[in-house]
Amino acid sequence: MLTEQIQGVTGCDDSPWWALYTRHQHEKTVADILSAKGFEVFLPLYDSMRRWKDRQKLLTLPLFPCYVFVRGGLNRRLQVVTTPGVHMILSHGERVAVIPESEIQAIRQTIEGPFRVEPHPFLKCGERVRVIRGTLQGVEGILIRKKNLTRLVLSVSMVAQSVAVEIDALDVEPVTVQESSVGTIPGQTLEAGRTPATFSLCG
């Protein structure tokens, strides 16, 4: 697994994370430019083997296509939206939408570990569990079973996308609604000076 985490600004640990919606295949370019401008950027990546009739190639792709996460720096918003490849900032009405720190940390722990991680259709409902041992201890997600595999699905609600990681079913315990550390995220809107991209939240 591979993660690209570009540190542009230090001392911003208490600042909130927020998300950018980028143009197709511009995630890495946007992350590099914003890092050069001094922003702290998080772009989670994964390895994917693509096969053609005559060849195969290992590609490094964004876990969340068309999204880049940024911490702090909201007072420099103009420098962000004028960056080539940036389409818009996710927001609630007139306020920039904040990504919960717990969701960012869960994704970070997953891709920094020795796990097979890949994108997964967005999930909001299901059997919610918490990892009780190993490097993912404390991470919460939705448990799914397919054939002989057990996977933990982690979601970033604000961008309505999920990732899945293979996990041993013995390493998790059920989580009740009252115990869960993940709050309910209201519906999102998009902030931009241009026409919004069209996508929907799973219900």
C-alpha positions as CSV (number, residue, x, y, z in Angstrom):
1,M,0.0,0.0,0.0
2,L,1.1,3.5,-0.6
3,T,0.2,6.9,0.9
4,E,1.2,10.3,-0.2
5,Q,1.0,12.8,2.7
6,I,2.5,16.1,1.8
7,Q,3.4,18.3,4.8
8,G,3.3,22.0,3.7
9,V,2.7,23.7,7.0
10,T,3.7,22.6,10.5
11,G,1.9,23.3,13.8
12,C,-1.6,22.9,12.3
13,D,-2.6,19.7,14.2
14,D,-5.7,21.4,15.7
15,S,-6.9,22.8,12.4
16,P,-9.8,21.1,10.6
17,W,-9.6,18.9,7.5
18,W,-11.6,19.8,4.4
19,A,-11.9,18.5,0.9
20,L,-11.4,19.7,-2.6
21,Y,-13.1,18.3,-5.7
22,T,-10.6,18.2,-8.5
23,R,-10.8,17.6,-12.2
24,H,-10.4,14.0,-13.4
25,Q,-6.8,12.7,-13.0
26,H,-5.6,16.0,-11.5
27,E,-5.4,14.9,-7.9
28,K,-1.6,14.5,-7.7
29,T,-1.0,17.7,-9.6
30,V,-3.3,19.7,-7.2
31,A,-1.6,18.1,-4.2
32,D,1.9,19.0,-5.4
33,I,1.0,22.6,-6.2
34,L,-0.8,23.2,-2.9
35,S,2.1,21.6,-1.0
36,A,4.4,24.0,-2.8
37,K,2.1,26.9,-1.7
38,G,2.6,25.8,1.9
39,F,-0.6,23.8,2.5
40,E,-0.8,20.6,4.4
41,V,-2.3,18.0,2.0
42,F,-3.4,14.4,2.3
43,L,-3.8,12.3,-0.8
44,P,-4.3,8.6,0.0
45,L,-3.1,6.3,-2.7
46,Y,-3.2,2.6,-3.5
47,D,-1.6,0.2,-5.9
48,S,-3.6,-1.4,-8.7
49,M,-2.5,-3.9,-11.3
50,R,-4.1,-3.1,-14.7
51,R,-4.0,-5.7,-17.4
52,W,-4.3,-5.4,-21.1
53,K,-4.1,-8.1,-23.8
54,D,-0.4,-7.6,-24.4
55,R,0.9,-6.2,-21.1
56,Q,0.2,-5.4,-17.5
57,K,1.3,-2.4,-15.3
58,L,1.2,-1.5,-11.6
59,L,-0.5,1.8,-11.2
60,T,-0.6,4.1,-8.2
61,L,-4.0,5.6,-8.0
62,P,-6.0,7.9,-5.6
63,L,-8.2,6.0,-3.2
64,F,-10.8,8.8,-3.5
65,P,-10.8,9.7,-7.2
66,C,-11.1,13.5,-7.8
67,Y,-10.6,14.4,-4.1
68,V,-7.7,15.9,-2.2
69,F,-7.8,16.6,1.6
70,V,-6.4,19.8,3.1
71,R,-5.8,20.8,6.7
72,G,-6.2,24.4,7.8
73,G,-5.4,27.4,5.6
74,L,-9.0,28.5,5.0
75,N,-8.0,32.1,5.2
76,R,-6.1,31.5,1.9
77,R,-9.1,30.0,0.1
78,L,-8.5,32.1,-3.0
79,Q,-5.1,30.5,-3.5
80,V,-6.8,27.1,-3.4
81,V,-9.7,27.7,-5.8
82,T,-7.4,29.3,-8.4
83,T,-5.0,26.3,-8.4
84,P,-5.1,24.6,-11.8
85,G,-7.1,21.4,-11.6
86,V,-9.2,22.4,-8.6
87,H,-12.9,22.4,-9.4
88,M,-14.5,23.3,-6.1
89,I,-14.4,23.2,-2.3
90,L,-17.0,21.0,-0.5
91,S,-19.2,23.1,1.8
92,H,-22.3,23.3,3.9
93,G,-24.2,26.3,2.5
94,E,-21.7,29.1,2.9
95,R,-19.4,27.3,5.3
96,V,-16.6,24.9,4.2
97,A,-17.5,21.4,5.2
98,V,-15.2,19.9,7.8
99,I,-14.0,16.3,7.5
100,P,-13.9,14.5,10.9
101,E,-10.4,13.9,12.2
102,S,-11.4,10.3,13.1
103,E,-12.2,9.6,9.4
104,I,-8.9,10.9,8.2
105,Q,-7.0,9.0,10.8
106,A,-8.8,5.8,10.1
107,I,-7.8,6.0,6.4
108,R,-4.3,7.0,7.3
109,Q,-3.9,4.0,9.6
110,T,-5.2,1.6,7.0
111,I,-2.9,2.7,4.1
112,E,0.1,2.9,6.3
113,G,-0.3,-0.7,7.4
114,P,0.4,-4.0,5.6
115,F,-3.1,-4.3,4.3
116,R,-4.7,-4.7,0.9
117,V,-6.8,-1.5,0.5
118,E,-9.0,-0.6,-2.4
119,P,-12.0,1.7,-3.2
120,H,-15.4,0.3,-2.3
121,P,-19.0,1.5,-3.1
122,F,-20.1,4.0,-0.4
123,L,-21.8,2.4,2.6
124,K,-23.7,4.2,5.3
125,C,-25.6,1.3,6.9
126,G,-24.6,-2.2,8.0
127,E,-22.9,-4.1,10.8
128,R,-20.8,-1.5,12.5
129,V,-17.7,-2.9,14.3
130,R,-14.5,-1.7,16.0
131,V,-11.0,-3.3,15.5
132,I,-9.8,-4.5,18.9
133,R,-6.2,-5.5,18.2
134,G,-3.4,-4.9,15.7
135,T,-2.3,-1.7,14.0
136,L,-5.9,-0.8,13.2
137,Q,-7.0,-1.0,16.9
138,G,-9.7,1.5,17.6
139,V,-10.7,2.0,14.0
140,E,-14.5,1.7,13.3
141,G,-16.2,0.7,10.1
142,I,-18.8,-1.6,8.5
143,L,-18.1,-5.3,8.3
144,I,-18.9,-7.1,5.1
145,R,-18.5,-10.8,4.2
146,K,-17.9,-12.1,0.7
147,K,-17.2,-15.7,0.1
148,N,-14.2,-16.5,2.4
149,L,-13.1,-12.9,2.9
150,T,-14.0,-10.5,5.6
151,R,-13.6,-6.8,4.9
152,L,-13.8,-3.6,6.9
153,V,-15.3,-0.7,5.0
154,L,-14.3,2.8,6.0
155,S,-16.1,5.8,4.7
156,V,-15.5,9.5,4.4
157,S,-19.1,10.7,4.6
158,M,-18.5,14.2,3.3
159,V,-17.3,12.9,-0.1
160,A,-19.7,9.9,-0.1
161,Q,-16.9,7.4,-0.8
162,S,-15.6,4.3,0.9
163,V,-12.5,2.0,1.0
164,A,-12.3,-1.6,2.0
165,V,-9.5,-3.5,3.8
166,E,-9.3,-7.2,4.4
167,I,-9.4,-8.1,8.1
168,D,-9.7,-11.1,10.3
169,A,-13.3,-11.3,11.7
170,L,-11.8,-12.3,15.1
171,D,-10.1,-8.9,15.3
172,V,-13.4,-6.9,15.6
173,E,-16.2,-6.4,18.0
174,P,-19.8,-5.0,17.4
175,V,-20.4,-1.4,18.1
176,T,-23.7,0.0,19.2
177,V,-25.0,3.4,18.0
178,Q,-24.4,4.9,21.4
179,E,-20.8,3.7,21.4
180,S,-19.9,4.8,17.9
181,S,-17.4,7.7,17.7
182,V,-18.6,8.6,14.2
183,G,-21.3,11.3,14.1
184,T,-24.1,11.8,11.6
185,I,-23.0,14.0,8.7
186,P,-25.8,16.2,7.2
187,G,-26.3,16.6,3.4
188,Q,-23.6,18.4,1.6
189,T,-23.4,21.3,-0.9
190,L,-20.5,22.4,-3.0
191,E,-18.8,25.7,-3.0
192,A,-17.3,27.1,-6.3
193,G,-17.4,29.9,-8.7
194,R,-18.2,27.4,-11.5
195,T,-20.9,24.9,-12.3
196,P,-21.0,22.1,-9.7
197,A,-20.1,18.6,-10.7
198,T,-23.0,16.2,-10.5
199,F,-22.8,13.3,-8.1
200,S,-25.2,11.9,-5.4
201,L,-25.0,10.6,-1.9
202,C,-26.1,7.0,-1.3
203,G,-29.2,6.8,0.8
